[in-house]
Amino acid sequence: MAILSIRIIGDPVLRTVADPVTDFGPELAKLVADMTETMEDVEGAGLAAPQVGVSQRVFTYRIGGVEGHIINPVLENSEDFQPDEVEGCLSIPGLGFPVRRFRATRATGVDLNGNPVSVEAEGMLARCFQHETDHLDGVLYTDRLEGDDRKAALRAIRNANYHAITEQTTSKRANSVGSSFGGGSFGAPE
């Protein structure tokens, strides 16, 4: 297993609708294992494949002792909403705002072996499922903000030197980041 680098806002993969998973084999199993290890390493509640540069419909989660992964998730949300809670995102470091989310959701999909999965969720787990599924649709939590919060978030993103934040975040995470491709960087001459 390997700790993967997390993509930061501005990376086009975060704004791309992820492709459905169609190949259930050892590469998918490795992706899920690496995402789980990465999520645990950065103490995240969830992690979507686009956040590690993979445009596939996969996310991992760990909330309150409930953990797992869902591939090709479909959400059925309640009609009512939970109280707004501050959300952050590993791909937008240093920023957090209250986001409106549905009170409950049922996430259905499959596991890495193609077996059906269905998880009923409320509270933070429901919030996590909605947040991670948004990533699979190319949506960031800041897109869900309204009014003054949206203005403040966009201003903070615009004013932030995300190149410097990316460097700081990358160097802080570099102690545990590995590569699942062996030595050098992808595409770099050897």
mmCIF file of the C-alpha atoms, coordinates in Angstrom:
data_MODEL
# 
_entry.id   MODEL 
# 
loop_
_atom_site.group_PDB 
_atom_site.id 
_atom_site.type_symbol 
_atom_site.label_atom_id 
_atom_site.label_alt_id 
_atom_site.label_comp_id 
_atom_site.label_asym_id 
_atom_site.label_entity_id 
_atom_site.label_seq_id 
_atom_site.pdbx_PDB_ins_code 
_atom_site.Cartn_x 
_atom_site.Cartn_y 
_atom_site.Cartn_z 
_atom_site.occupancy 
_atom_site.B_iso_or_equiv 
_atom_site.pdbx_formal_charge 
_atom_site.auth_seq_id 
_atom_site.auth_comp_id 
_atom_site.auth_asym_id 
_atom_site.auth_atom_id 
_atom_site.pdbx_PDB_model_num 
ATOM 1   C CA . MET A 1 1   ? 0.000   0.000  0.000   1.00 0.00 ? 1   MET A CA 1 
ATOM 2   C CA . ALA A 1 2   ? 1.030   3.614  -0.486  1.00 0.00 ? 2   ALA A CA 1 
ATOM 3   C CA . ILE A 1 3   ? 0.117   7.032  0.800   1.00 0.00 ? 3   ILE A CA 1 
ATOM 4   C CA . LEU A 1 4   ? -1.045  9.044  -2.220  1.00 0.00 ? 4   LEU A CA 1 
ATOM 5   C CA . SER A 1 5   ? -0.633  12.768 -2.885  1.00 0.00 ? 5   SER A CA 1 
ATOM 6   C CA . ILE A 1 6   ? -3.839  14.754 -2.481  1.00 0.00 ? 6   ILE A CA 1 
ATOM 7   C CA . ARG A 1 7   ? -4.783  17.138 -5.283  1.00 0.00 ? 7   ARG A CA 1 
ATOM 8   C CA . ILE A 1 8   ? -5.383  20.764 -4.315  1.00 0.00 ? 8   ILE A CA 1 
ATOM 9   C CA . ILE A 1 9   ? -7.996  23.211 -5.648  1.00 0.00 ? 9   ILE A CA 1 
ATOM 10  C CA . GLY A 1 10  ? -7.043  24.367 -9.115  1.00 0.00 ? 10  GLY A CA 1 
ATOM 11  C CA . ASP A 1 11  ? -6.286  20.845 -10.321 1.00 0.00 ? 11  ASP A CA 1 
ATOM 12  C CA . PRO A 1 12  ? -8.674  20.097 -13.222 1.00 0.00 ? 12  PRO A CA 1 
ATOM 13  C CA . VAL A 1 13  ? -9.379  16.534 -11.992 1.00 0.00 ? 13  VAL A CA 1 
ATOM 14  C CA . LEU A 1 14  ? -11.324 18.079 -9.079  1.00 0.00 ? 14  LEU A CA 1 
ATOM 15  C CA . ARG A 1 15  ? -13.718 19.736 -11.546 1.00 0.00 ? 15  ARG A CA 1 
ATOM 16  C CA . THR A 1 16  ? -14.231 16.711 -13.786 1.00 0.00 ? 16  THR A CA 1 
ATOM 17  C CA . VAL A 1 17  ? -17.132 14.262 -13.502 1.00 0.00 ? 17  VAL A CA 1 
ATOM 18  C CA . ALA A 1 18  ? -15.501 10.938 -12.626 1.00 0.00 ? 18  ALA A CA 1 
ATOM 19  C CA . ASP A 1 19  ? -15.978 7.866  -14.799 1.00 0.00 ? 19  ASP A CA 1 
ATOM 20  C CA . PRO A 1 20  ? -17.924 4.848  -13.529 1.00 0.00 ? 20  PRO A CA 1 
ATOM 21  C CA . VAL A 1 21  ? -15.757 1.921  -12.477 1.00 0.00 ? 21  VAL A CA 1 
ATOM 22  C CA . THR A 1 22  ? -16.066 -0.988 -14.907 1.00 0.00 ? 22  THR A CA 1 
ATOM 23  C CA . ASP A 1 23  ? -12.904 -2.988 -14.153 1.00 0.00 ? 23  ASP A CA 1 
ATOM 24  C CA . PHE A 1 24  ? -12.987 -4.848 -10.834 1.00 0.00 ? 24  PHE A CA 1 
ATOM 25  C CA . GLY A 1 25  ? -9.540  -6.303 -10.387 1.00 0.00 ? 25  GLY A CA 1 
ATOM 26  C CA . PRO A 1 26  ? -6.284  -5.957 -8.482  1.00 0.00 ? 26  PRO A CA 1 
ATOM 27  C CA . GLU A 1 27  ? -5.735  -2.341 -9.605  1.00 0.00 ? 27  GLU A CA 1 
ATOM 28  C CA . LEU A 1 28  ? -9.064  -1.297 -8.087  1.00 0.00 ? 28  LEU A CA 1 
ATOM 29  C CA . ALA A 1 29  ? -8.276  -3.202 -4.878  1.00 0.00 ? 29  ALA A CA 1 
ATOM 30  C CA . LYS A 1 30  ? -4.932  -1.387 -4.657  1.00 0.00 ? 30  LYS A CA 1 
ATOM 31  C CA . LEU A 1 31  ? -6.597  1.984  -5.275  1.00 0.00 ? 31  LEU A CA 1 
ATOM 32  C CA . VAL A 1 32  ? -9.120  1.383  -2.470  1.00 0.00 ? 32  VAL A CA 1 
ATOM 33  C CA . ALA A 1 33  ? -6.366  0.206  -0.095  1.00 0.00 ? 33  ALA A CA 1 
ATOM 34  C CA . ASP A 1 34  ? -4.132  3.175  -0.945  1.00 0.00 ? 34  ASP A CA 1 
ATOM 35  C CA . MET A 1 35  ? -7.031  5.633  -0.572  1.00 0.00 ? 35  MET A CA 1 
ATOM 36  C CA . THR A 1 36  ? -7.945  4.146  2.812   1.00 0.00 ? 36  THR A CA 1 
ATOM 37  C CA . GLU A 1 37  ? -4.339  4.389  3.998   1.00 0.00 ? 37  GLU A CA 1 
ATOM 38  C CA . THR A 1 38  ? -4.067  7.963  2.687   1.00 0.00 ? 38  THR A CA 1 
ATOM 39  C CA . MET A 1 39  ? -7.342  8.989  4.359   1.00 0.00 ? 39  MET A CA 1 
ATOM 40  C CA . GLU A 1 40  ? -6.153  7.552  7.672   1.00 0.00 ? 40  GLU A CA 1 
ATOM 41  C CA . ASP A 1 41  ? -2.713  9.178  7.332   1.00 0.00 ? 41  ASP A CA 1 
ATOM 42  C CA . VAL A 1 42  ? -4.204  12.671 6.951   1.00 0.00 ? 42  VAL A CA 1 
ATOM 43  C CA . GLU A 1 43  ? -6.968  11.930 9.483   1.00 0.00 ? 43  GLU A CA 1 
ATOM 44  C CA . GLY A 1 44  ? -9.688  12.580 6.921   1.00 0.00 ? 44  GLY A CA 1 
ATOM 45  C CA . ALA A 1 45  ? -13.334 11.579 7.274   1.00 0.00 ? 45  ALA A CA 1 
ATOM 46  C CA . GLY A 1 46  ? -13.558 10.636 3.618   1.00 0.00 ? 46  GLY A CA 1 
ATOM 47  C CA . LEU A 1 47  ? -11.576 10.639 0.410   1.00 0.00 ? 47  LEU A CA 1 
ATOM 48  C CA . ALA A 1 48  ? -12.777 10.548 -3.196  1.00 0.00 ? 48  ALA A CA 1 
ATOM 49  C CA . ALA A 1 49  ? -10.644 9.121  -6.005  1.00 0.00 ? 49  ALA A CA 1 
ATOM 50  C CA . PRO A 1 50  ? -10.404 12.463 -7.885  1.00 0.00 ? 50  PRO A CA 1 
ATOM 51  C CA . GLN A 1 51  ? -8.693  13.895 -4.793  1.00 0.00 ? 51  GLN A CA 1 
ATOM 52  C CA . VAL A 1 52  ? -5.787  11.544 -5.479  1.00 0.00 ? 52  VAL A CA 1 
ATOM 53  C CA . GLY A 1 53  ? -5.846  12.213 -9.221  1.00 0.00 ? 53  GLY A CA 1 
ATOM 54  C CA . VAL A 1 54  ? -7.945  9.228  -10.287 1.00 0.00 ? 54  VAL A CA 1 
ATOM 55  C CA . SER A 1 55  ? -11.098 10.113 -12.219 1.00 0.00 ? 55  SER A CA 1 
ATOM 56  C CA . GLN A 1 56  ? -13.172 7.119  -11.105 1.00 0.00 ? 56  GLN A CA 1 
ATOM 57  C CA . ARG A 1 57  ? -16.346 6.921  -9.013  1.00 0.00 ? 57  ARG A CA 1 
ATOM 58  C CA . VAL A 1 58  ? -14.854 5.583  -5.770  1.00 0.00 ? 58  VAL A CA 1 
ATOM 59  C CA . PHE A 1 59  ? -14.759 6.984  -2.252  1.00 0.00 ? 59  PHE A CA 1 
ATOM 60  C CA . THR A 1 60  ? -13.606 5.785  1.151   1.00 0.00 ? 60  THR A CA 1 
ATOM 61  C CA . TYR A 1 61  ? -14.973 6.920  4.507   1.00 0.00 ? 61  TYR A CA 1 
ATOM 62  C CA . ARG A 1 62  ? -14.409 6.655  8.242   1.00 0.00 ? 62  ARG A CA 1 
ATOM 63  C CA . ILE A 1 63  ? -16.817 8.375  10.640  1.00 0.00 ? 63  ILE A CA 1 
ATOM 64  C CA . GLY A 1 64  ? -17.486 7.429  14.245  1.00 0.00 ? 64  GLY A CA 1 
ATOM 65  C CA . GLY A 1 65  ? -16.192 3.876  13.915  1.00 0.00 ? 65  GLY A CA 1 
ATOM 66  C CA . VAL A 1 66  ? -18.039 3.229  10.639  1.00 0.00 ? 66  VAL A CA 1 
ATOM 67  C CA . GLU A 1 67  ? -15.660 2.802  7.734   1.00 0.00 ? 67  GLU A CA 1 
ATOM 68  C CA . GLY A 1 68  ? -15.608 1.416  4.247   1.00 0.00 ? 68  GLY A CA 1 
ATOM 69  C CA . HIS A 1 69  ? -15.718 2.296  0.578   1.00 0.00 ? 69  HIS A CA 1 
ATOM 70  C CA . ILE A 1 70  ? -18.388 2.637  -2.079  1.00 0.00 ? 70  ILE A CA 1 
ATOM 71  C CA . ILE A 1 71  ? -17.839 2.274  -5.805  1.00 0.00 ? 71  ILE A CA 1 
ATOM 72  C CA . ASN A 1 72  ? -20.225 3.864  -8.306  1.00 0.00 ? 72  ASN A CA 1 
ATOM 73  C CA . PRO A 1 73  ? -22.317 5.385  -5.488  1.00 0.00 ? 73  PRO A CA 1 
ATOM 74  C CA . VAL A 1 74  ? -25.883 6.572  -5.922  1.00 0.00 ? 74  VAL A CA 1 
ATOM 75  C CA . LEU A 1 75  ? -27.443 8.662  -3.160  1.00 0.00 ? 75  LEU A CA 1 
ATOM 76  C CA . GLU A 1 76  ? -31.083 8.791  -2.116  1.00 0.00 ? 76  GLU A CA 1 
ATOM 77  C CA . ASN A 1 77  ? -31.401 11.849 0.119   1.00 0.00 ? 77  ASN A CA 1 
ATOM 78  C CA . SER A 1 78  ? -34.108 12.778 2.593   1.00 0.00 ? 78  SER A CA 1 
ATOM 79  C CA . GLU A 1 79  ? -36.206 15.828 1.787   1.00 0.00 ? 79  GLU A CA 1 
ATOM 80  C CA . ASP A 1 80  ? -35.250 17.622 5.006   1.00 0.00 ? 80  ASP A CA 1 
ATOM 81  C CA . PHE A 1 81  ? -31.925 19.111 6.009   1.00 0.00 ? 81  PHE A CA 1 
ATOM 82  C CA . GLN A 1 82  ? -29.625 18.742 8.974   1.00 0.00 ? 82  GLN A CA 1 
ATOM 83  C CA . PRO A 1 83  ? -28.316 21.807 10.811  1.00 0.00 ? 83  PRO A CA 1 
ATOM 84  C CA . ASP A 1 84  ? -25.506 23.463 8.878   1.00 0.00 ? 84  ASP A CA 1 
ATOM 85  C CA . GLU A 1 85  ? -22.078 22.297 10.052  1.00 0.00 ? 85  GLU A CA 1 
ATOM 86  C CA . VAL A 1 86  ? -18.666 23.613 9.113   1.00 0.00 ? 86  VAL A CA 1 
ATOM 87  C CA . GLU A 1 87  ? -17.032 21.472 6.451   1.00 0.00 ? 87  GLU A CA 1 
ATOM 88  C CA . GLY A 1 88  ? -13.466 21.458 5.336   1.00 0.00 ? 88  GLY A CA 1 
ATOM 89  C CA . CYS A 1 89  ? -11.776 19.590 2.532   1.00 0.00 ? 89  CYS A CA 1 
ATOM 90  C CA . LEU A 1 90  ? -8.369  18.005 2.101   1.00 0.00 ? 90  LEU A CA 1 
ATOM 91  C CA . SER A 1 91  ? -8.282  19.571 -1.373  1.00 0.00 ? 91  SER A CA 1 
ATOM 92  C CA . ILE A 1 92  ? -8.949  23.083 -0.018  1.00 0.00 ? 92  ILE A CA 1 
ATOM 93  C CA . PRO A 1 93  ? -6.606  23.220 2.981   1.00 0.00 ? 93  PRO A CA 1 
ATOM 94  C CA . GLY A 1 94  ? -7.131  25.855 5.632   1.00 0.00 ? 94  GLY A CA 1 
ATOM 95  C CA . LEU A 1 95  ? -10.706 26.740 4.710   1.00 0.00 ? 95  LEU A CA 1 
ATOM 96  C CA . GLY A 1 96  ? -13.971 25.780 6.423   1.00 0.00 ? 96  GLY A CA 1 
ATOM 97  C CA . PHE A 1 97  ? -17.551 27.014 6.101   1.00 0.00 ? 97  PHE A CA 1 
ATOM 98  C CA . PRO A 1 98  ? -21.020 25.845 7.161   1.00 0.00 ? 98  PRO A CA 1 
ATOM 99  C CA . VAL A 1 99  ? -22.659 23.804 4.391   1.00 0.00 ? 99  VAL A CA 1 
ATOM 100 C CA . ARG A 1 100 ? -26.287 22.802 3.983   1.00 0.00 ? 100 ARG A CA 1 
ATOM 101 C CA . ARG A 1 101 ? -26.691 19.028 3.613   1.00 0.00 ? 101 ARG A CA 1 
ATOM 102 C CA . PHE A 1 102 ? -29.595 16.605 3.662   1.00 0.00 ? 102 PHE A CA 1 
ATOM 103 C CA . ARG A 1 103 ? -30.382 15.077 7.059   1.00 0.00 ? 103 ARG A CA 1 
ATOM 104 C CA . ALA A 1 104 ? -30.193 11.475 5.882   1.00 0.00 ? 104 ALA A CA 1 
ATOM 105 C CA . THR A 1 105 ? -29.043 9.562  2.860   1.00 0.00 ? 105 THR A CA 1 
ATOM 106 C CA . ARG A 1 106 ? -28.906 6.025  1.581   1.00 0.00 ? 106 ARG A CA 1 
ATOM 107 C CA . ALA A 1 107 ? -25.765 5.310  -0.401  1.00 0.00 ? 107 ALA A CA 1 
ATOM 108 C CA . THR A 1 108 ? -25.919 2.341  -2.732  1.00 0.00 ? 108 THR A CA 1 
ATOM 109 C CA . GLY A 1 109 ? -23.211 1.023  -5.012  1.00 0.00 ? 109 GLY A CA 1 
ATOM 110 C CA . VAL A 1 110 ? -20.791 -1.871 -4.983  1.00 0.00 ? 110 VAL A CA 1 
ATOM 111 C CA . ASP A 1 111 ? -17.645 -2.918 -3.137  1.00 0.00 ? 111 ASP A CA 1 
ATOM 112 C CA . LEU A 1 112 ? -14.288 -3.672 -4.769  1.00 0.00 ? 112 LEU A CA 1 
ATOM 113 C CA . ASN A 1 113 ? -15.506 -7.192 -5.627  1.00 0.00 ? 113 ASN A CA 1 
ATOM 114 C CA . GLY A 1 114 ? -18.641 -5.895 -7.351  1.00 0.00 ? 114 GLY A CA 1 
ATOM 115 C CA . ASN A 1 115 ? -20.947 -6.975 -4.491  1.00 0.00 ? 115 ASN A CA 1 
ATOM 116 C CA . PRO A 1 116 ? -23.904 -4.684 -3.745  1.00 0.00 ? 116 PRO A CA 1 
ATOM 117 C CA . VAL A 1 117 ? -23.483 -2.188 -0.903  1.00 0.00 ? 117 VAL A CA 1 
ATOM 118 C CA . SER A 1 118 ? -26.208 -0.153 0.778   1.00 0.00 ? 118 SER A CA 1 
ATOM 119 C CA . VAL A 1 119 ? -25.529 2.118  3.759   1.00 0.00 ? 119 VAL A CA 1 
ATOM 120 C CA . GLU A 1 120 ? -28.133 4.201  5.605   1.00 0.00 ? 120 GLU A CA 1 
ATOM 121 C CA . ALA A 1 121 ? -26.577 7.353  7.041   1.00 0.00 ? 121 ALA A CA 1 
ATOM 122 C CA . GLU A 1 122 ? -27.541 10.346 9.142   1.00 0.00 ? 122 GLU A CA 1 
ATOM 123 C CA . GLY A 1 123 ? -25.591 13.221 10.636  1.00 0.00 ? 123 GLY A CA 1 
ATOM 124 C CA . MET A 1 124 ? -21.867 13.339 9.884   1.00 0.00 ? 124 MET A CA 1 
ATOM 125 C CA . LEU A 1 125 ? -21.885 10.094 7.899   1.00 0.00 ? 125 LEU A CA 1 
ATOM 126 C CA . ALA A 1 126 ? -24.653 11.421 5.629   1.00 0.00 ? 126 ALA A CA 1 
ATOM 127 C CA . ARG A 1 127 ? -22.690 14.676 5.294   1.00 0.00 ? 127 ARG A CA 1 
ATOM 128 C CA . CYS A 1 128 ? -19.557 12.717 4.367   1.00 0.00 ? 128 CYS A CA 1 
ATOM 129 C CA . PHE A 1 129 ? -21.375 10.663 1.705   1.00 0.00 ? 129 PHE A CA 1 
ATOM 130 C CA . GLN A 1 130 ? -22.803 13.831 0.145   1.00 0.00 ? 130 GLN A CA 1 
ATOM 131 C CA . HIS A 1 131 ? -19.427 15.621 0.254   1.00 0.00 ? 131 HIS A CA 1 
ATOM 132 C CA . GLU A 1 132 ? -17.526 12.704 -1.323  1.00 0.00 ? 132 GLU A CA 1 
ATOM 133 C CA . THR A 1 133 ? -20.181 12.099 -3.993  1.00 0.00 ? 133 THR A CA 1 
ATOM 134 C CA . ASP A 1 134 ? -19.962 15.800 -4.868  1.00 0.00 ? 134 ASP A CA 1 
ATOM 135 C CA . HIS A 1 135 ? -16.240 15.247 -5.563  1.00 0.00 ? 135 HIS A CA 1 
ATOM 136 C CA . LEU A 1 136 ? -17.174 12.462 -7.987  1.00 0.00 ? 136 LEU A CA 1 
ATOM 137 C CA . ASP A 1 137 ? -19.419 14.954 -9.791  1.00 0.00 ? 137 ASP A CA 1 
ATOM 138 C CA . GLY A 1 138 ? -16.719 17.646 -10.012 1.00 0.00 ? 138 GLY A CA 1 
ATOM 139 C CA . VAL A 1 139 ? -18.351 19.723 -7.258  1.00 0.00 ? 139 VAL A CA 1 
ATOM 140 C CA . LEU A 1 140 ? -16.468 21.220 -4.309  1.00 0.00 ? 140 LEU A CA 1 
ATOM 141 C CA . TYR A 1 141 ? -18.185 22.100 -1.042  1.00 0.00 ? 141 TYR A CA 1 
ATOM 142 C CA . THR A 1 142 ? -17.541 25.788 -1.712  1.00 0.00 ? 142 THR A CA 1 
ATOM 143 C CA . ASP A 1 143 ? -19.901 25.483 -4.707  1.00 0.00 ? 143 ASP A CA 1 
ATOM 144 C CA . ARG A 1 144 ? -22.719 24.755 -2.235  1.00 0.00 ? 144 ARG A CA 1 
ATOM 145 C CA . LEU A 1 145 ? -22.193 27.949 -0.241  1.00 0.00 ? 145 LEU A CA 1 
ATOM 146 C CA . GLU A 1 146 ? -24.561 30.882 -0.550  1.00 0.00 ? 146 GLU A CA 1 
ATOM 147 C CA . GLY A 1 147 ? -24.582 34.581 0.234   1.00 0.00 ? 147 GLY A CA 1 
ATOM 148 C CA . ASP A 1 148 ? -21.845 36.030 2.421   1.00 0.00 ? 148 ASP A CA 1 
ATOM 149 C CA . ASP A 1 149 ? -20.268 32.624 3.076   1.00 0.00 ? 149 ASP A CA 1 
ATOM 150 C CA . ARG A 1 150 ? -19.841 32.037 -0.656  1.00 0.00 ? 150 ARG A CA 1 
ATOM 151 C CA . LYS A 1 151 ? -18.353 35.501 -1.140  1.00 0.00 ? 151 LYS A CA 1 
ATOM 152 C CA . ALA A 1 152 ? -15.983 35.013 1.801   1.00 0.00 ? 152 ALA A CA 1 
ATOM 153 C CA . ALA A 1 153 ? -14.885 31.567 0.574   1.00 0.00 ? 153 ALA A CA 1 
ATOM 154 C CA . LEU A 1 154 ? -14.259 32.741 -2.983  1.00 0.00 ? 154 LEU A CA 1 
ATOM 155 C CA . ARG A 1 155 ? -12.384 35.783 -1.652  1.00 0.00 ? 155 ARG A CA 1 
ATOM 156 C CA . ALA A 1 156 ? -10.245 33.567 0.598   1.00 0.00 ? 156 ALA A CA 1 
ATOM 157 C CA . ILE A 1 157 ? -9.460  31.236 -2.307  1.00 0.00 ? 157 ILE A CA 1 
ATOM 158 C CA . ARG A 1 158 ? -8.693  34.148 -4.613  1.00 0.00 ? 158 ARG A CA 1 
ATOM 159 C CA . ASN A 1 159 ? -6.481  35.880 -2.030  1.00 0.00 ? 159 ASN A CA 1 
ATOM 160 C CA . ALA A 1 160 ? -4.763  32.738 -0.830  1.00 0.00 ? 160 ALA A CA 1 
ATOM 161 C CA . ASN A 1 161 ? -1.455  31.954 -2.343  1.00 0.00 ? 161 ASN A CA 1 
ATOM 162 C CA . TYR A 1 162 ? -2.478  28.367 -3.085  1.00 0.00 ? 162 TYR A CA 1 
ATOM 163 C CA . HIS A 1 163 ? 0.890   27.701 -4.681  1.00 0.00 ? 163 HIS A CA 1 
ATOM 164 C CA . ALA A 1 164 ? 2.519   28.353 -1.288  1.00 0.00 ? 164 ALA A CA 1 
ATOM 165 C CA . ILE A 1 165 ? -0.237  26.463 0.556   1.00 0.00 ? 165 ILE A CA 1 
ATOM 166 C CA . THR A 1 166 ? 0.222   23.528 -1.818  1.00 0.00 ? 166 THR A CA 1 
ATOM 167 C CA . GLU A 1 167 ? 3.981   23.557 -1.150  1.00 0.00 ? 167 GLU A CA 1 
ATOM 168 C CA . GLN A 1 168 ? 3.430   23.684 2.636   1.00 0.00 ? 168 GLN A CA 1 
ATOM 169 C CA . THR A 1 169 ? 0.769   20.970 2.570   1.00 0.00 ? 169 THR A CA 1 
ATOM 170 C CA . THR A 1 170 ? 2.843   18.771 0.276   1.00 0.00 ? 170 THR A CA 1 
ATOM 171 C CA . SER A 1 171 ? 5.971   19.109 2.393   1.00 0.00 ? 171 SER A CA 1 
ATOM 172 C CA . LYS A 1 172 ? 4.016   18.433 5.595   1.00 0.00 ? 172 LYS A CA 1 
ATOM 173 C CA . ARG A 1 173 ? 2.504   15.298 4.031   1.00 0.00 ? 173 ARG A CA 1 
ATOM 174 C CA . ALA A 1 174 ? 5.760   14.296 2.284   1.00 0.00 ? 174 ALA A CA 1 
ATOM 175 C CA . ASN A 1 175 ? 7.027   12.311 5.239   1.00 0.00 ? 175 ASN A CA 1 
ATOM 176 C CA . SER A 1 176 ? 4.428   9.635  4.582   1.00 0.00 ? 176 SER A CA 1 
ATOM 177 C CA . VAL A 1 177 ? 3.619   10.043 0.872   1.00 0.00 ? 177 VAL A CA 1 
ATOM 178 C CA . GLY A 1 178 ? 4.678   7.100  -1.244  1.00 0.00 ? 178 GLY A CA 1 
ATOM 179 C CA . SER A 1 179 ? 4.208   6.146  -4.830  1.00 0.00 ? 179 SER A CA 1 
ATOM 180 C CA . SER A 1 180 ? 2.395   3.160  -6.161  1.00 0.00 ? 180 SER A CA 1 
ATOM 181 C CA . PHE A 1 181 ? 4.453   3.446  -9.365  1.00 0.00 ? 181 PHE A CA 1 
ATOM 182 C CA . GLY A 1 182 ? 7.924   2.845  -7.971  1.00 0.00 ? 182 GLY A CA 1 
ATOM 183 C CA . GLY A 1 183 ? 10.686  5.422  -8.461  1.00 0.00 ? 183 GLY A CA 1 
ATOM 184 C CA . GLY A 1 184 ? 10.423  8.709  -10.348 1.00 0.00 ? 184 GLY A CA 1 
ATOM 185 C CA . SER A 1 185 ? 7.573   10.979 -11.236 1.00 0.00 ? 185 SER A CA 1 
ATOM 186 C CA . PHE A 1 186 ? 5.020   9.998  -13.822 1.00 0.00 ? 186 PHE A CA 1 
ATOM 187 C CA . GLY A 1 187 ? 6.028   11.254 -17.246 1.00 0.00 ? 187 GLY A CA 1 
ATOM 188 C CA . ALA A 1 188 ? 9.465   12.415 -16.115 1.00 0.00 ? 188 ALA A CA 1 
ATOM 189 C CA . PRO A 1 189 ? 12.455  11.165 -18.061 1.00 0.00 ? 189 PRO A CA 1 
ATOM 190 C CA . GLU A 1 190 ? 14.549  8.663  -16.152 1.00 0.00 ? 190 GLU A CA 1 
# 
